[in-house]
Amino acid sequence: MKQLLMALVLVLGVGMLTVGCSKARKVETDKLTASFATASAEVKAEVQKALGAIKNRDFTTALTSLKKVVDAGNLTEDQKRTLSDTVTDITVIVSENPPENADALFDLVADITEAINS
């Protein structure tokens, strides 16, 4: 649990250091699409749902779908890295302008991070 909290603090720290470097932050989605091109239909559907939610900046739906992808298991190292990068991008954006449900979003981030690293 300590490692998870340290990882989350590190991600948030990096995010806070980069605040102000750009006007509108974006989540890199091309790698996510490519990484899951050969995944099962169910996993691809969740990735597509996450991509649509990211485009609409609905990070609760995006993270919920990404959690389902992680929970499906059998992830390659590339997929784990891509998911981690995507979650980091979302965390930075949410950290810059936290919504009312920020705690729930950060809980999802922690759950995903723990699942990727276990």
PyMOL commands that set and color helices and strands:
alter all, ss='L'
color gray80, all
select helices_A, chain A and resi 2-17+30-35+41-55+59-72+77-96+102-117
alter helices_A, ss='H'
color red, helices_A
deselect
rebuild
show_as cartoon
